Amino acid sequence: MTSREAEPSIIRVEKLTRVFKKKITALYEIDLSIERGEIFGLVGPDGAGKTTALRLMAAVMTPTAGRVTIAGHDSVKDAEKIRAHVGYMPQKFSLYGDLSVRENLEFYADIFGVHGVERQRRFDQVLSFAHMGHITDRRAGKLSGGMQKKLGLACTLIHRPAVLLLDEPTTGVDPVSRREFWDLLTELHVQGTTIVISTPYMDEAERCNRIGLLFKSRLIECGTPREIKAMVRGQVLELHPDRLEAARAVLEQQPDVLEVQIYGTLLHIFVEDAVVTWPRLRVVLSDNGVTVDNMRVIHPRMEEAFISLIRGRKET
């Protein structure tokens, strides 16, 4: 028996479905297992169901059908037990701007029943962890966006949850703050915390152990970043043409071009075999008055894979 078989997944999602009023299906029959200590990323376009999935896992919403279990507890029957195991940070975390950093922590400690000597010890731990011990008297509303995110994480951690559910926690903050926030998540991961995070950033998706790709309420792919990128068909040519739109129009009409994506002044061309296809494409572009300054074969990044897999679903 393997270690994975010996220990059940900490989060199990079975045929999870949520339908809202007016018969809007936010999630449809999602099956998912998340292992203890894993960083699992949920990615997908707006409206794909990421927020709904996290709210169902956090037991703040009930499913229309199917079930969620966390550490063996059912999200409907054992909602209070699940909340003791879970730290949930929604997109708009409810910090109180008129309260200080410390007062916000005290509020969440009260909610989760953290009292006595242990209360101060945990304050010291989360403040040190978030590097906020020097600003405990500052009002939350006066903090930068990045510092507010860190305070939100500190409040979420006050009851030492085994599972963190984070809904796009770095959206709207600067790149330096995003990196600092992920440094904190990495430290939690090393300590054994299970993290489920939704993100619109493909570089963040690369940092997850596994990724679930949601599209139109369904989980369409799930795997490691390497496995997801390997799902992209063919090879990718990166071109720098002097006439971007003209080049795209020509290439999209070629039978041996699988897909064309634009990245700034570059084109990424998906083909079955770069060595065979590129000489012909170069001639076709030249015949149509397009000059290519540079061409190279690249490995698909998460962003290319994401767009390609979504586009493939749209076309089926």
LOKERO-637710 format. One record per residue (C-alpha): residue number from 1; residue in three letters; x, z, y. Coordinates in steps of 0.1 Angstrom, whole numbers. Layout:
LOKERO-637710
<r><resi>NUM</resi><resn>ALA</resn><u>X</u><w>Z</w><v>Y</v></r>
...
end
This chain:
LOKERO-637710
<r><resi>1</resi><resn>MET</resn><u>0</u><w>0</w><v>0</v></r>
<r><resi>2</resi><resn>THR</resn><u>14</u><w>-10</w><v>34</v></r>
<r><resi>3</resi><resn>SER</resn><u>15</u><w>14</w><v>64</v></r>
<r><resi>4</resi><resn>ARG</resn><u>-12</u><w>-7</w><v>81</v></r>
<r><resi>5</resi><resn>GLU</resn><u>-34</u><w>-4</w><v>51</v></r>
<r><resi>6</resi><resn>ALA</resn><u>-28</u><w>33</w><v>49</v></r>
<r><resi>7</resi><resn>GLU</resn><u>-38</u><w>40</w><v>85</v></r>
<r><resi>8</resi><resn>PRO</resn><u>-70</u><w>25</w><v>98</v></r>
<r><resi>9</resi><resn>SER</resn><u>-71</u><w>7</w><v>131</v></r>
<r><resi>10</resi><resn>ILE</resn><u>-76</u><w>31</w><v>160</v></r>
<r><resi>11</resi><resn>ILE</resn><u>-101</u><w>6</w><v>175</v></r>
<r><resi>12</resi><resn>ARG</resn><u>-125</u><w>-14</w><v>154</v></r>
<r><resi>13</resi><resn>VAL</resn><u>-150</u><w>-39</w><v>169</v></r>
<r><resi>14</resi><resn>GLU</resn><u>-175</u><w>-54</w><v>146</v></r>
<r><resi>15</resi><resn>LYS</resn><u>-200</u><w>-82</w><v>155</v></r>
<r><resi>16</resi><resn>LEU</resn><u>-201</u><w>-67</w><v>190</v></r>
<r><resi>17</resi><resn>THR</resn><u>-228</u><w>-83</w><v>211</v></r>
<r><resi>18</resi><resn>ARG</resn><u>-241</u><w>-75</w><v>246</v></r>
<r><resi>19</resi><resn>VAL</resn><u>-271</u><w>-93</w><v>262</v></r>
<r><resi>20</resi><resn>PHE</resn><u>-282</u><w>-84</w><v>297</v></r>
<r><resi>21</resi><resn>LYS</resn><u>-315</u><w>-90</w><v>314</v></r>
<r><resi>22</resi><resn>LYS</resn><u>-326</u><w>-126</w><v>318</v></r>
<r><resi>23</resi><resn>LYS</resn><u>-310</u><w>-132</w><v>284</v></r>
<r><resi>24</resi><resn>ILE</resn><u>-275</u><w>-135</w><v>297</v></r>
<r><resi>25</resi><resn>THR</resn><u>-251</u><w>-131</w><v>267</v></r>
<r><resi>26</resi><resn>ALA</resn><u>-219</u><w>-113</w><v>280</v></r>
<r><resi>27</resi><resn>LEU</resn><u>-204</u><w>-109</w><v>245</v></r>
<r><resi>28</resi><resn>TYR</resn><u>-213</u><w>-125</w><v>212</v></r>
<r><resi>29</resi><resn>GLU</resn><u>-203</u><w>-112</w><v>178</v></r>
<r><resi>30</resi><resn>ILE</resn><u>-168</u><w>-101</w><v>186</v></r>
<r><resi>31</resi><resn>ASP</resn><u>-147</u><w>-89</w><v>157</v></r>
<r><resi>32</resi><resn>LEU</resn><u>-114</u><w>-71</w><v>166</v></r>
<r><resi>33</resi><resn>SER</resn><u>-90</u><w>-45</w><v>152</v></r>
<r><resi>34</resi><resn>ILE</resn><u>-64</u><w>-28</w><v>174</v></r>
<r><resi>35</resi><resn>GLU</resn><u>-37</u><w>-8</w><v>159</v></r>
<r><resi>36</resi><resn>ARG</resn><u>-24</u><w>26</w><v>170</v></r>
<r><resi>37</resi><resn>GLY</resn><u>3</u><w>23</w><v>196</v></r>
<r><resi>38</resi><resn>GLU</resn><u>-3</u><w>-13</w><v>204</v></r>
<r><resi>39</resi><resn>ILE</resn><u>-6</u><w>-30</w><v>238</v></r>
<r><resi>40</resi><resn>PHE</resn><u>-35</u><w>-54</w><v>234</v></r>
<r><resi>41</resi><resn>GLY</resn><u>-43</u><w>-79</w><v>261</v></r>
<r><resi>42</resi><resn>LEU</resn><u>-77</u><w>-94</w><v>269</v></r>
<r><resi>43</resi><resn>VAL</resn><u>-74</u><w>-127</w><v>288</v></r>
<r><resi>44</resi><resn>GLY</resn><u>-99</u><w>-153</w><v>297</v></r>
<r><resi>45</resi><resn>PRO</resn><u>-116</u><w>-169</w><v>328</v></r>
<r><resi>46</resi><resn>ASP</resn><u>-139</u><w>-150</w><v>351</v></r>
<r><resi>47</resi><resn>GLY</resn><u>-172</u><w>-143</w><v>333</v></r>
<r><resi>48</resi><resn>ALA</resn><u>-157</u><w>-145</w><v>298</v></r>
<r><resi>49</resi><resn>GLY</resn><u>-167</u><w>-110</w><v>289</v></r>
<r><resi>50</resi><resn>LYS</resn><u>-135</u><w>-90</w><v>294</v></r>
<r><resi>51</resi><resn>THR</resn><u>-150</u><w>-62</w><v>316</v></r>
<r><resi>52</resi><resn>THR</resn><u>-181</u><w>-59</w><v>293</v></r>
<r><resi>53</resi><resn>ALA</resn><u>-158</u><w>-55</w><v>262</v></r>
<r><resi>54</resi><resn>LEU</resn><u>-138</u><w>-27</w><v>279</v></r>
<r><resi>55</resi><resn>ARG</resn><u>-170</u><w>-9</w><v>290</v></r>
<r><resi>56</resi><resn>LEU</resn><u>-184</u><w>-11</w><v>255</v></r>
<r><resi>57</resi><resn>MET</resn><u>-151</u><w>3</w><v>241</v></r>
<r><resi>58</resi><resn>ALA</resn><u>-152</u><w>31</w><v>267</v></r>
<r><resi>59</resi><resn>ALA</resn><u>-187</u><w>41</w><v>256</v></r>
<r><resi>60</resi><resn>VAL</resn><u>-201</u><w>37</w><v>291</v></r>
<r><resi>61</resi><resn>MET</resn><u>-223</u><w>9</w><v>279</v></r>
<r><resi>62</resi><resn>THR</resn><u>-243</u><w>5</w><v>247</v></r>
<r><resi>63</resi><resn>PRO</resn><u>-241</u><w>-27</w><v>226</v></r>
<r><resi>64</resi><resn>THR</resn><u>-271</u><w>-49</w><v>219</v></r>
<r><resi>65</resi><resn>ALA</resn><u>-258</u><w>-54</w><v>184</v></r>
<r><resi>66</resi><resn>GLY</resn><u>-227</u><w>-46</w><v>164</v></r>
<r><resi>67</resi><resn>ARG</resn><u>-205</u><w>-15</w><v>169</v></r>
<r><resi>68</resi><resn>VAL</resn><u>-173</u><w>-1</w><v>183</v></r>
<r><resi>69</resi><resn>THR</resn><u>-154</u><w>28</w><v>167</v></r>
<r><resi>70</resi><resn>ILE</resn><u>-124</u><w>46</w><v>182</v></r>
<r><resi>71</resi><resn>ALA</resn><u>-104</u><w>70</w><v>161</v></r>
<r><resi>72</resi><resn>GLY</resn><u>-133</u><w>69</w><v>136</v></r>
<r><resi>73</resi><resn>HIS</resn><u>-160</u><w>78</w><v>162</v></r>
<r><resi>74</resi><resn>ASP</resn><u>-190</u><w>55</w><v>169</v></r>
<r><resi>75</resi><resn>SER</resn><u>-194</u><w>45</w><v>205</v></r>
<r><resi>76</resi><resn>VAL</resn><u>-231</u><w>52</w><v>204</v></r>
<r><resi>77</resi><resn>LYS</resn><u>-235</u><w>82</w><v>181</v></r>
<r><resi>78</resi><resn>ASP</resn><u>-202</u><w>99</w><v>192</v></r>
<r><resi>79</resi><resn>ALA</resn><u>-199</u><w>88</w><v>229</v></r>
<r><resi>80</resi><resn>GLU</resn><u>-187</u><w>122</w><v>241</v></r>
<r><resi>81</resi><resn>LYS</resn><u>-160</u><w>124</w><v>214</v></r>
<r><resi>82</resi><resn>ILE</resn><u>-148</u><w>89</w><v>223</v></r>
<r><resi>83</resi><resn>ARG</resn><u>-145</u><w>98</w><v>260</v></r>
<r><resi>84</resi><resn>ALA</resn><u>-122</u><w>127</w><v>250</v></r>
<r><resi>85</resi><resn>HIS</resn><u>-99</u><w>102</w><v>233</v></r>
<r><resi>86</resi><resn>VAL</resn><u>-101</u><w>75</w><v>259</v></r>
<r><resi>87</resi><resn>GLY</resn><u>-88</u><w>70</w><v>295</v></r>
<r><resi>88</resi><resn>TYR</resn><u>-109</u><w>42</w><v>312</v></r>
<r><resi>89</resi><resn>MET</resn><u>-97</u><w>27</w><v>344</v></r>
<r><resi>90</resi><resn>PRO</resn><u>-123</u><w>1</w><v>358</v></r>
<r><resi>91</resi><resn>GLN</resn><u>-114</u><w>-26</w><v>382</v></r>
<r><resi>92</resi><resn>LYS</resn><u>-126</u><w>-5</w><v>412</v></r>
<r><resi>93</resi><resn>PHE</resn><u>-114</u><w>29</w><v>402</v></r>
<r><resi>94</resi><resn>SER</resn><u>-134</u><w>57</w><v>420</v></r>
<r><resi>95</resi><resn>LEU</resn><u>-107</u><w>75</w><v>440</v></r>
<r><resi>96</resi><resn>TYR</resn><u>-119</u><w>95</w><v>469</v></r>
<r><resi>97</resi><resn>GLY</resn><u>-102</u><w>83</w><v>500</v></r>
<r><resi>98</resi><resn>ASP</resn><u>-109</u><w>115</w><v>521</v></r>
<r><resi>99</resi><resn>LEU</resn><u>-93</u><w>137</w><v>494</v></r>
<r><resi>100</resi><resn>SER</resn><u>-56</u><w>142</w><v>489</v></r>
<r><resi>101</resi><resn>VAL</resn><u>-36</u><w>130</w><v>459</v></r>
<r><resi>102</resi><resn>ARG</resn><u>-37</u><w>165</w><v>445</v></r>
<r><resi>103</resi><resn>GLU</resn><u>-75</u><w>170</w><v>452</v></r>
<r><resi>104</resi><resn>ASN</resn><u>-83</u><w>137</w><v>434</v></r>
<r><resi>105</resi><resn>LEU</resn><u>-63</u><w>150</w><v>404</v></r>
<r><resi>106</resi><resn>GLU</resn><u>-82</u><w>183</w><v>405</v></r>
<r><resi>107</resi><resn>PHE</resn><u>-115</u><w>165</w><v>406</v></r>
<r><resi>108</resi><resn>TYR</resn><u>-107</u><w>146</w><v>374</v></r>
<r><resi>109</resi><resn>ALA</resn><u>-92</u><w>177</w><v>357</v></r>
<r><resi>110</resi><resn>ASP</resn><u>-126</u><w>194</w><v>363</v></r>
<r><resi>111</resi><resn>ILE</resn><u>-144</u><w>164</w><v>348</v></r>
<r><resi>112</resi><resn>PHE</resn><u>-123</u><w>165</w><v>317</v></r>
<r><resi>113</resi><resn>GLY</resn><u>-123</u><w>203</w><v>314</v></r>
<r><resi>114</resi><resn>VAL</resn><u>-86</u><w>208</w><v>320</v></r>
<r><resi>115</resi><resn>HIS</resn><u>-82</u><w>244</w><v>332</v></r>
<r><resi>116</resi><resn>GLY</resn><u>-58</u><w>274</w><v>332</v></r>
<r><resi>117</resi><resn>VAL</resn><u>-21</u><w>272</w><v>328</v></r>
<r><resi>118</resi><resn>GLU</resn><u>-23</u><w>238</w><v>311</v></r>
<r><resi>119</resi><resn>ARG</resn><u>-39</u><w>224</w><v>343</v></r>
<r><resi>120</resi><resn>GLN</resn><u>-9</u><w>228</w><v>365</v></r>
<r><resi>121</resi><resn>ARG</resn><u>14</u><w>217</w><v>337</v></r>
<r><resi>122</resi><resn>ARG</resn><u>-5</u><w>184</w><v>334</v></r>
<r><resi>123</resi><resn>PHE</resn><u>-5</u><w>180</w><v>372</v></r>
<r><resi>124</resi><resn>ASP</resn><u>33</u><w>183</w><v>372</v></r>
<r><resi>125</resi><resn>GLN</resn><u>36</u><w>158</w><v>343</v></r>
<r><resi>126</resi><resn>VAL</resn><u>14</u><w>130</w><v>357</v></r>
<r><resi>127</resi><resn>LEU</resn><u>27</u><w>134</w><v>392</v></r>
<r><resi>128</resi><resn>SER</resn><u>63</u><w>131</w><v>379</v></r>
<r><resi>129</resi><resn>PHE</resn><u>54</u><w>102</w><v>357</v></r>
<r><resi>130</resi><resn>ALA</resn><u>37</u><w>83</w><v>385</v></r>
<r><resi>131</resi><resn>HIS</resn><u>65</u><w>93</w><v>410</v></r>
<r><resi>132</resi><resn>MET</resn><u>40</u><w>109</w><v>433</v></r>
<r><resi>133</resi><resn>GLY</resn><u>52</u><w>145</w><v>434</v></r>
<r><resi>134</resi><resn>HIS</resn><u>64</u><w>141</w><v>470</v></r>
<r><resi>135</resi><resn>ILE</resn><u>30</u><w>129</w><v>484</v></r>
<r><resi>136</resi><resn>THR</resn><u>5</u><w>153</w><v>469</v></r>
<r><resi>137</resi><resn>ASP</resn><u>-10</u><w>162</w><v>503</v></r>
<r><resi>138</resi><resn>ARG</resn><u>-15</u><w>126</w><v>514</v></r>
<r><resi>139</resi><resn>ARG</resn><u>-50</u><w>112</w><v>515</v></r>
<r><resi>140</resi><resn>ALA</resn><u>-58</u><w>87</w><v>489</v></r>
<r><resi>141</resi><resn>GLY</resn><u>-73</u><w>63</w><v>515</v></r>
<r><resi>142</resi><resn>LYS</resn><u>-39</u><w>62</w><v>533</v></r>
<r><resi>143</resi><resn>LEU</resn><u>-20</u><w>51</w><v>502</v></r>
<r><resi>144</resi><resn>SER</resn><u>-8</u><w>15</w><v>496</v></r>
<r><resi>145</resi><resn>GLY</resn><u>-27</u><w>-6</w><v>471</v></r>
<r><resi>146</resi><resn>GLY</resn><u>1</u><w>-1</w><v>445</v></r>
<r><resi>147</resi><resn>MET</resn><u>2</u><w>37</w><v>451</v></r>
<r><resi>148</resi><resn>GLN</resn><u>-36</u><w>39</w><v>447</v></r>
<r><resi>149</resi><resn>LYS</resn><u>-33</u><w>21</w><v>413</v></r>
<r><resi>150</resi><resn>LYS</resn><u>-7</u><w>46</w><v>402</v></r>
<r><resi>151</resi><resn>LEU</resn><u>-29</u><w>75</w><v>414</v></r>
<r><resi>152</resi><resn>GLY</resn><u>-58</u><w>60</w><v>394</v></r>
<r><resi>153</resi><resn>LEU</resn><u>-36</u><w>58</w><v>363</v></r>
<r><resi>154</resi><resn>ALA</resn><u>-25</u><w>95</w><v>369</v></r>
<r><resi>155</resi><resn>CYS</resn><u>-61</u><w>106</w><v>371</v></r>
<r><resi>156</resi><resn>THR</resn><u>-69</u><w>86</w><v>339</v></r>
<r><resi>157</resi><resn>LEU</resn><u>-41</u><w>103</w><v>321</v></r>
<r><resi>158</resi><resn>ILE</resn><u>-50</u><w>139</w><v>331</v></r>
<r><resi>159</resi><resn>HIS</resn><u>-66</u><w>147</w><v>297</v></r>
<r><resi>160</resi><resn>ARG</resn><u>-39</u><w>130</w><v>277</v></r>
<r><resi>161</resi><resn>PRO</resn><u>-60</u><w>102</w><v>261</v></r>
<r><resi>162</resi><resn>ALA</resn><u>-47</u><w>85</w><v>230</v></r>
<r><resi>163</resi><resn>VAL</resn><u>-62</u><w>52</w><v>241</v></r>
<r><resi>164</resi><resn>LEU</resn><u>-61</u><w>36</w><v>276</v></r>
<r><resi>165</resi><resn>LEU</resn><u>-86</u><w>10</w><v>286</v></r>
<r><resi>166</resi><resn>LEU</resn><u>-75</u><w>-8</w><v>318</v></r>
<r><resi>167</resi><resn>ASP</resn><u>-96</u><w>-35</w><v>335</v></r>
<r><resi>168</resi><resn>GLU</resn><u>-73</u><w>-57</w><v>355</v></r>
<r><resi>169</resi><resn>PRO</resn><u>-54</u><w>-27</w><v>369</v></r>
<r><resi>170</resi><resn>THR</resn><u>-28</u><w>-47</w><v>389</v></r>
<r><resi>171</resi><resn>THR</resn><u>-51</u><w>-72</w><v>406</v></r>
<r><resi>172</resi><resn>GLY</resn><u>-46</u><w>-73</w><v>443</v></r>
<r><resi>173</resi><resn>VAL</resn><u>-13</u><w>-55</w><v>445</v></r>
<r><resi>174</resi><resn>ASP</resn><u>21</u><w>-69</w><v>454</v></r>
<r><resi>175</resi><resn>PRO</resn><u>46</u><w>-82</w><v>427</v></r>
<r><resi>176</resi><resn>VAL</resn><u>69</u><w>-51</w><v>431</v></r>
<r><resi>177</resi><resn>SER</resn><u>40</u><w>-27</w><v>426</v></r>
<r><resi>178</resi><resn>ARG</resn><u>28</u><w>-48</w><v>396</v></r>
<r><resi>179</resi><resn>ARG</resn><u>63</u><w>-44</w><v>380</v></r>
<r><resi>180</resi><resn>GLU</resn><u>64</u><w>-7</w><v>387</v></r>
<r><resi>181</resi><resn>PHE</resn><u>29</u><w>-2</w><v>372</v></r>
<r><resi>182</resi><resn>TRP</resn><u>40</u><w>-21</w><v>340</v></r>
<r><resi>183</resi><resn>ASP</resn><u>71</u><w>1</w><v>339</v></r>
<r><resi>184</resi><resn>LEU</resn><u>47</u><w>31</w><v>336</v></r>
<r><resi>185</resi><resn>LEU</resn><u>27</u><w>13</w><v>309</v></r>
<r><resi>186</resi><resn>THR</resn><u>58</u><w>5</w><v>289</v></r>
<r><resi>187</resi><resn>GLU</resn><u>68</u><w>42</w><v>290</v></r>
<r><resi>188</resi><resn>LEU</resn><u>33</u><w>52</w><v>277</v></r>
<r><resi>189</resi><resn>HIS</resn><u>36</u><w>26</w><v>250</v></r>
<r><resi>190</resi><resn>VAL</resn><u>69</u><w>40</w><v>239</v></r>
<r><resi>191</resi><resn>GLN</resn><u>53</u><w>74</w><v>237</v></r>
<r><resi>192</resi><resn>GLY</resn><u>27</u><w>60</w><v>213</v></r>
<r><resi>193</resi><resn>THR</resn><u>-3</u><w>55</w><v>236</v></r>
<r><resi>194</resi><resn>THR</resn><u>-26</u><w>26</w><v>226</v></r>
<r><resi>195</resi><resn>ILE</resn><u>-33</u><w>4</w><v>256</v></r>
<r><resi>196</resi><resn>VAL</resn><u>-60</u><w>-23</w><v>259</v></r>
<r><resi>197</resi><resn>ILE</resn><u>-56</u><w>-42</w><v>292</v></r>
<r><resi>198</resi><resn>SER</resn><u>-75</u><w>-71</w><v>307</v></r>
<r><resi>199</resi><resn>THR</resn><u>-54</u><w>-93</w><v>330</v></r>
<r><resi>200</resi><resn>PRO</resn><u>-56</u><w>-126</w><v>348</v></r>
<r><resi>201</resi><resn>TYR</resn><u>-18</u><w>-128</w><v>349</v></r>
<r><resi>202</resi><resn>MET</resn><u>-1</u><w>-147</w><v>321</v></r>
<r><resi>203</resi><resn>ASP</resn><u>33</u><w>-130</w><v>326</v></r>
<r><resi>204</resi><resn>GLU</resn><u>15</u><w>-97</w><v>318</v></r>
<r><resi>205</resi><resn>ALA</resn><u>-1</u><w>-112</w><v>288</v></r>
<r><resi>206</resi><resn>GLU</resn><u>34</u><w>-121</w><v>276</v></r>
<r><resi>207</resi><resn>ARG</resn><u>42</u><w>-83</w><v>276</v></r>
<r><resi>208</resi><resn>CYS</resn><u>14</u><w>-75</w><v>252</v></r>
<r><resi>209</resi><resn>ASN</resn><u>19</u><w>-70</w><v>214</v></r>
<r><resi>210</resi><resn>ARG</resn><u>-11</u><w>-92</w><v>208</v></r>
<r><resi>211</resi><resn>ILE</resn><u>-36</u><w>-111</w><v>229</v></r>
<r><resi>212</resi><resn>GLY</resn><u>-73</u><w>-118</w><v>225</v></r>
<r><resi>213</resi><resn>LEU</resn><u>-85</u><w>-150</w><v>243</v></r>
<r><resi>214</resi><resn>LEU</resn><u>-122</u><w>-147</w><v>254</v></r>
<r><resi>215</resi><resn>PHE</resn><u>-141</u><w>-177</w><v>265</v></r>
<r><resi>216</resi><resn>LYS</resn><u>-179</u><w>-180</w><v>271</v></r>
<r><resi>217</resi><resn>SER</resn><u>-186</u><w>-146</w><v>256</v></r>
<r><resi>218</resi><resn>ARG</resn><u>-167</u><w>-153</w><v>223</v></r>
<r><resi>219</resi><resn>LEU</resn><u>-132</u><w>-143</w><v>210</v></r>
<r><resi>220</resi><resn>ILE</resn><u>-118</u><w>-178</w><v>204</v></r>
<r><resi>221</resi><resn>GLU</resn><u>-82</u><w>-168</w><v>195</v></r>
<r><resi>222</resi><resn>CYS</resn><u>-62</u><w>-137</w><v>187</v></r>
<r><resi>223</resi><resn>GLY</resn><u>-25</u><w>-133</w><v>180</v></r>
<r><resi>224</resi><resn>THR</resn><u>9</u><w>-124</w><v>193</v></r>
<r><resi>225</resi><resn>PRO</resn><u>21</u><w>-143</w><v>224</v></r>
<r><resi>226</resi><resn>ARG</resn><u>44</u><w>-164</w><v>202</v></r>
<r><resi>227</resi><resn>GLU</resn><u>15</u><w>-172</w><v>179</v></r>
<r><resi>228</resi><resn>ILE</resn><u>-8</u><w>-181</w><v>208</v></r>
<r><resi>229</resi><resn>LYS</resn><u>18</u><w>-205</w><v>223</v></r>
<r><resi>230</resi><resn>ALA</resn><u>24</u><w>-221</w><v>189</v></r>
<r><resi>231</resi><resn>MET</resn><u>-13</u><w>-231</w><v>188</v></r>
<r><resi>232</resi><resn>VAL</resn><u>-6</u><w>-257</w><v>216</v></r>
<r><resi>233</resi><resn>ARG</resn><u>-5</u><w>-291</w><v>200</v></r>
<r><resi>234</resi><resn>GLY</resn><u>26</u><w>-313</w><v>204</v></r>
<r><resi>235</resi><resn>GLN</resn><u>55</u><w>-310</w><v>229</v></r>
<r><resi>236</resi><resn>VAL</resn><u>55</u><w>-306</w><v>267</v></r>
<r><resi>237</resi><resn>LEU</resn><u>73</u><w>-329</w><v>291</v></r>
<r><resi>238</resi><resn>GLU</resn><u>79</u><w>-316</w><v>326</v></r>
<r><resi>239</resi><resn>LEU</resn><u>81</u><w>-343</w><v>352</v></r>
<r><resi>240</resi><resn>HIS</resn><u>88</u><w>-344</w><v>389</v></r>
<r><resi>241</resi><resn>PRO</resn><u>72</u><w>-377</w><v>401</v></r>
<r><resi>242</resi><resn>ASP</resn><u>73</u><w>-389</w><v>437</v></r>
<r><resi>243</resi><resn>ARG</resn><u>36</u><w>-396</w><v>437</v></r>
<r><resi>244</resi><resn>LEU</resn><u>19</u><w>-367</w><v>419</v></r>
<r><resi>245</resi><resn>GLU</resn><u>-17</u><w>-378</w><v>419</v></r>
<r><resi>246</resi><resn>ALA</resn><u>-9</u><w>-414</w><v>410</v></r>
<r><resi>247</resi><resn>ALA</resn><u>13</u><w>-403</w><v>381</v></r>
<r><resi>248</resi><resn>ARG</resn><u>-15</u><w>-381</w><v>368</v></r>
<r><resi>249</resi><resn>ALA</resn><u>-41</u><w>-408</w><v>370</v></r>
<r><resi>250</resi><resn>VAL</resn><u>-18</u><w>-432</w><v>351</v></r>
<r><resi>251</resi><resn>LEU</resn><u>-7</u><w>-407</w><v>324</v></r>
<r><resi>252</resi><resn>GLU</resn><u>-43</u><w>-395</w><v>317</v></r>
<r><resi>253</resi><resn>GLN</resn><u>-52</u><w>-430</w><v>306</v></r>
<r><resi>254</resi><resn>GLN</resn><u>-24</u><w>-432</w><v>281</v></r>
<r><resi>255</resi><resn>PRO</resn><u>-35</u><w>-430</w><v>244</v></r>
<r><resi>256</resi><resn>ASP</resn><u>-5</u><w>-410</w><v>233</v></r>
<r><resi>257</resi><resn>VAL</resn><u>-9</u><w>-384</w><v>261</v></r>
<r><resi>258</resi><resn>LEU</resn><u>-28</u><w>-354</w><v>248</v></r>
<r><resi>259</resi><resn>GLU</resn><u>-32</u><w>-335</w><v>281</v></r>
<r><resi>260</resi><resn>VAL</resn><u>-19</u><w>-334</w><v>317</v></r>
<r><resi>261</resi><resn>GLN</resn><u>-15</u><w>-302</w><v>338</v></r>
<r><resi>262</resi><resn>ILE</resn><u>-4</u><w>-299</w><v>374</v></r>
<r><resi>263</resi><resn>TYR</resn><u>20</u><w>-271</w><v>385</v></r>
<r><resi>264</resi><resn>GLY</resn><u>28</u><w>-275</w><v>422</v></r>
<r><resi>265</resi><resn>THR</resn><u>48</u><w>-307</w><v>425</v></r>
<r><resi>266</resi><resn>LEU</resn><u>54</u><w>-309</w><v>387</v></r>
<r><resi>267</resi><resn>LEU</resn><u>34</u><w>-325</w><v>359</v></r>
<r><resi>268</resi><resn>HIS</resn><u>33</u><w>-310</w><v>324</v></r>
<r><resi>269</resi><resn>ILE</resn><u>25</u><w>-337</w><v>299</v></r>
<r><resi>270</resi><resn>PHE</resn><u>15</u><w>-328</w><v>263</v></r>
<r><resi>271</resi><resn>VAL</resn><u>25</u><w>-354</w><v>237</v></r>
<r><resi>272</resi><resn>GLU</resn><u>30</u><w>-355</w><v>199</v></r>
<r><resi>273</resi><resn>ASP</resn><u>66</u><w>-366</w><v>200</v></r>
<r><resi>274</resi><resn>ALA</resn><u>86</u><w>-365</w><v>233</v></r>
<r><resi>275</resi><resn>VAL</resn><u>115</u><w>-386</w><v>220</v></r>
<r><resi>276</resi><resn>VAL</resn><u>92</u><w>-414</w><v>209</v></r>
<r><resi>277</resi><resn>THR</resn><u>67</u><w>-412</w><v>238</v></r>
<r><resi>278</resi><resn>TRP</resn><u>88</u><w>-407</w><v>269</v></r>
<r><resi>279</resi><resn>PRO</resn><u>105</u><w>-441</w><v>271</v></r>
<r><resi>280</resi><resn>ARG</resn><u>72</u><w>-459</w><v>270</v></r>
<r><resi>281</resi><resn>LEU</resn><u>56</u><w>-435</w><v>296</v></r>
<r><resi>282</resi><resn>ARG</resn><u>86</u><w>-440</w><v>319</v></r>
<r><resi>283</resi><resn>VAL</resn><u>81</u><w>-478</w><v>319</v></r>
<r><resi>284</resi><resn>VAL</resn><u>43</u><w>-474</w><v>325</v></r>
<r><resi>285</resi><resn>LEU</resn><u>49</u><w>-451</w><v>354</v></r>
<r><resi>286</resi><resn>SER</resn><u>75</u><w>-475</w><v>369</v></r>
<r><resi>287</resi><resn>ASP</resn><u>52</u><w>-504</w><v>365</v></r>
<r><resi>288</resi><resn>ASN</resn><u>26</u><w>-485</w><v>386</v></r>
<r><resi>289</resi><resn>GLY</resn><u>51</u><w>-477</w><v>413</v></r>
<r><resi>290</resi><resn>VAL</resn><u>59</u><w>-441</w><v>403</v></r>
<r><resi>291</resi><resn>THR</resn><u>94</u><w>-428</w><v>403</v></r>
<r><resi>292</resi><resn>VAL</resn><u>103</u><w>-397</w><v>383</v></r>
<r><resi>293</resi><resn>ASP</resn><u>132</u><w>-377</w><v>397</v></r>
<r><resi>294</resi><resn>ASN</resn><u>136</u><w>-355</w><v>367</v></r>
<r><resi>295</resi><resn>MET</resn><u>122</u><w>-350</w><v>332</v></r>
<r><resi>296</resi><resn>ARG</resn><u>128</u><w>-323</w><v>306</v></r>
<r><resi>297</resi><resn>VAL</resn><u>112</u><w>-311</w><v>274</v></r>
<r><resi>298</resi><resn>ILE</resn><u>100</u><w>-274</w><v>278</v></r>
<r><resi>299</resi><resn>HIS</resn><u>85</u><w>-248</w><v>255</v></r>
<r><resi>300</resi><resn>PRO</resn><u>49</u><w>-241</w><v>263</v></r>
<r><resi>301</resi><resn>ARG</resn><u>45</u><w>-209</w><v>283</v></r>
<r><resi>302</resi><resn>MET</resn><u>15</u><w>-186</w><v>280</v></r>
<r><resi>303</resi><resn>GLU</resn><u>-1</u><w>-203</w><v>310</v></r>
<r><resi>304</resi><resn>GLU</resn><u>1</u><w>-238</w><v>294</v></r>
<r><resi>305</resi><resn>ALA</resn><u>-13</u><w>-224</w><v>262</v></r>
<r><resi>306</resi><resn>PHE</resn><u>-41</u><w>-206</w><v>279</v></r>
<r><resi>307</resi><resn>ILE</resn><u>-52</u><w>-237</w><v>299</v></r>
<r><resi>308</resi><resn>SER</resn><u>-48</u><w>-260</w><v>269</v></r>
<r><resi>309</resi><resn>LEU</resn><u>-68</u><w>-238</w><v>245</v></r>
<r><resi>310</resi><resn>ILE</resn><u>-96</u><w>-233</w><v>271</v></r>
<r><resi>311</resi><resn>ARG</resn><u>-97</u><w>-270</w><v>278</v></r>
<r><resi>312</resi><resn>GLY</resn><u>-99</u><w>-278</w><v>241</v></r>
<r><resi>313</resi><resn>ARG</resn><u>-129</u><w>-255</w><v>238</v></r>
<r><resi>314</resi><resn>LYS</resn><u>-146</u><w>-271</w><v>268</v></r>
<r><resi>315</resi><resn>GLU</resn><u>-143</u><w>-305</w><v>252</v></r>
<r><resi>316</resi><resn>THR</resn><u>-158</u><w>-295</w><v>219</v></r>
end
